[in-house]
Amino acid sequence: MVNIISDPIDMSLDNTPAYDLCTFSGLLESIYKGLNETPLWQGFLCKLRTEMSANICFLILRNPNPGDAGLLLSDGLPPALSGSPNNVYSDGLYAIDPFANLPSDQVTTLEEFVPTEQLLRSEFYLRCMQPFDLLHILGVDMQLPGSLRVSLRITRCANARSFTAKDKEKITLLIPHLQQAIPLYARLQQMETERSLLDRTVSQLSLGTIILDDGRRVLHCNAVADRIITEKDGICSKDRQILITHSSEANHFRQLINNAIDAHKQSKPYIVQAMAISRKAGRLPLNIVVRSMPQVSQLDGQTVASVAIFISDPEYKSHTSAEILGQLYGLTPAESRLAMALADGHSLEDASNSLHISRNTARAHLRAIFAKTGVTQQTMLVSLLLKSVAAFLASSR
């Protein structure tokens, strides 16, 4: 037998503040600190659960859909509900949740939304609430810029008191700050996605990228630059500093970096400088381009990117996708394999040997490739392949 305490919402006048200053400041701090937490907003949800005398707080950033468990952040949620990706709530029960699609930005209780007698007979209550001793729910759905819609839910057990008007006021005061912080998180996430995509694309072009601050310290290296540096052939790193092996080249490199940093600090037009880095006997030199980064407004003590170094290894083999080549130009698998070998710098004779085909077969494939791509010379073909989207979308599998 469920012992229900369902006092009506207290609508009497109450002039006491919803929060004391220290508590409210702590909650606001946790909202903005939560942007950099893993999991997101864990500290905020924990503080809010304590403040609201609740057993569970959860924030739905992406609603569940068939095949998508959504993005649900929680504190106090039982593992059977929170376990991702196939939690019991997201896996079907969200669709029958009666406490959904609330009026935007209006804090509402479940008692106001669904009569208690009707709730206790519902499948959602029997399957998702009663097994975890849940009865009272306070919630708000927020419509945010960019078509974002998020939901905050706070629950209490059956033996706890119903949520009051003062409880609703507490959540109402937090809404403007959540409306600021959540779109900011979405924007930061989008920027990180774009940066990651650009980084992968540059890497697939076999171009190493190193970013330095104005103290010559490494802020970022992409995968290609990491590989080149790890080889310690002509260039390496120590204590977050880029070092050149040969002393004469090291002095020149240091001067290029100094010039770029000076241009950055003085907001001069971006300068671009280049040099070659010698490697062991028999290896082609690395090609390096150094350029200054644009000056940006910065806070005192903030570390910002000042110099970009681009490294090209002429011996690095391309990873053009055979499948994409076939789709682009209608090449057969055999023709795609030959085209890839030529793009990697092999002669027709070497390519035929590595592919275990006769020279006559290779020549026949090459004629077919010329006809399908519209080029007439092998050098033109190599240039075409290296500049095609097949090179950009090279498979990293």
Secondary structure as the mmCIF struct_conf table of DSSP 4:
data_model
#
loop_
_struct_conf.conf_type_id
_struct_conf.id
_struct_conf.beg_label_comp_id
_struct_conf.beg_label_asym_id
_struct_conf.beg_label_seq_id
_struct_conf.end_label_comp_id
_struct_conf.end_label_asym_id
_struct_conf.end_label_seq_id
HELX_LH_PP_P HELX_LH_PP_P1 ASP A 7 ILE A 9
BEND BEND1 SER A 12 SER A 12
BEND BEND2 THR A 16 THR A 16
BEND BEND3 ALA A 18 TYR A 19
HELX_RH_AL_P HELX_RH_AL_P1 LEU A 21 LYS A 33
HELX_RH_3T_P HELX_RH_3T_P1 GLY A 34 ASN A 36
BEND BEND4 THR A 38 PRO A 39
TURN_TY1_P TURN_TY1_P1 LEU A 40 TRP A 41
HELX_RH_AL_P HELX_RH_AL_P2 GLN A 42 GLU A 51
TURN_TY1_P TURN_TY1_P2 MET A 52 SER A 53
BEND BEND5 ASN A 55 ASN A 55
STRN STRN1 ILE A 56 ARG A 62
STRN STRN2 ASN A 65 ASN A 65
TURN_TY1_P TURN_TY1_P3 PRO A 66 GLY A 67
STRN STRN3 ASP A 68 ASP A 68
STRN STRN4 LEU A 71 ASP A 75
BEND BEND6 GLY A 76 GLY A 76
HELX_RH_AL_P HELX_RH_AL_P3 PRO A 79 SER A 82
BEND BEND7 SER A 84 ASN A 86
TURN_TY1_P TURN_TY1_P4 VAL A 88 GLY A 92
HELX_RH_3T_P HELX_RH_3T_P2 LEU A 93 ILE A 96
BEND BEND8 PRO A 98 PHE A 99
BEND BEND9 ASN A 101 ASN A 101
HELX_LH_PP_P HELX_LH_PP_P2 LEU A 102 PRO A 103
STRN STRN5 SER A 104 SER A 104
TURN_TY1_P TURN_TY1_P5 ASP A 105 ASP A 105
STRN STRN6 THR A 108 THR A 109
HELX_RH_AL_P HELX_RH_AL_P4 LEU A 110 PHE A 113
BEND BEND10 VAL A 114 VAL A 114
HELX_RH_AL_P HELX_RH_AL_P5 THR A 116 ARG A 121
BEND BEND11 SER A 122 SER A 122
HELX_RH_AL_P HELX_RH_AL_P6 GLU A 123 PHE A 124
HELX_RH_PI_P HELX_RH_PI_P1 TYR A 125 MET A 129
HELX_RH_3T_P HELX_RH_3T_P3 GLN A 130 PHE A 132
TURN_TY1_P TURN_TY1_P6 ASP A 133 ASP A 133
STRN STRN7 HIS A 136 LEU A 144
HELX_RH_3T_P HELX_RH_3T_P4 PRO A 145 SER A 147
STRN STRN8 LEU A 148 ARG A 156
TURN_TY1_P TURN_TY1_P7 ALA A 158 ASN A 159
BEND BEND12 ALA A 160 ALA A 160
HELX_LH_PP_P HELX_LH_PP_P3 ARG A 161 PHE A 163
HELX_RH_AL_P HELX_RH_AL_P7 ALA A 165 GLN A 204
TURN_TY1_P TURN_TY1_P8 LEU A 205 SER A 206
STRN STRN9 LEU A 207 ASP A 213
TURN_TY1_P TURN_TY1_P9 ASP A 214 GLY A 215
BEND BEND13 ARG A 216 ARG A 216
STRN STRN10 ARG A 217 ARG A 217
STRN STRN11 VAL A 218 CYS A 221
HELX_RH_AL_P HELX_RH_AL_P8 ALA A 223 GLU A 231
TURN_TY1_P TURN_TY1_P10 LYS A 232 LYS A 232
BEND BEND14 ASP A 233 GLY A 234
STRN STRN12 ILE A 235 LYS A 238
TURN_TY1_P TURN_TY1_P11 ASP A 239 ARG A 240
STRN STRN13 GLN A 241 ILE A 244
BEND BEND15 THR A 245 HIS A 246
HELX_RH_AL_P HELX_RH_AL_P9 SER A 247 LYS A 265
TURN_TY1_P TURN_TY1_P12 GLN A 266 SER A 267
HELX_LH_PP_P HELX_LH_PP_P4 LYS A 268 ILE A 271
STRN STRN14 VAL A 272 ILE A 277
BEND BEND16 LYS A 280 LYS A 280
TURN_TY1_P TURN_TY1_P13 ALA A 281 GLY A 282
BEND BEND17 ARG A 283 ARG A 283
HELX_LH_PP_P HELX_LH_PP_P5 LEU A 284 PRO A 285
STRN STRN15 LEU A 286 SER A 292
HELX_LH_PP_P HELX_LH_PP_P6 MET A 293 GLN A 295
TURN_TY1_P TURN_TY1_P14 ASP A 300 GLY A 301
STRN STRN16 ALA A 305 SER A 312
TURN_TY1_P TURN_TY1_P15 PRO A 314 GLU A 315
HELX_LH_PP_P HELX_LH_PP_P7 TYR A 316 SER A 318
HELX_RH_AL_P HELX_RH_AL_P10 ALA A 322 TYR A 329
HELX_RH_AL_P HELX_RH_AL_P11 PRO A 333 ALA A 343
TURN_TY1_P TURN_TY1_P16 ASP A 344 GLY A 345
HELX_RH_AL_P HELX_RH_AL_P12 LEU A 348 LEU A 355
TURN_TY1_P TURN_TY1_P17 HIS A 356 HIS A 356
HELX_RH_AL_P HELX_RH_AL_P13 ARG A 359 THR A 373
TURN_TY1_P TURN_TY1_P18 GLY A 374 GLY A 374
BEND BEND18 GLN A 377 GLN A 377
HELX_RH_AL_P HELX_RH_AL_P14 GLN A 378 LYS A 387
BEND BEND19 SER A 388 SER A 388
HELX_RH_AL_P HELX_RH_AL_P15 VAL A 389 PHE A 392
TURN_TY1_P TURN_TY1_P19 LEU A 393 LEU A 393
#
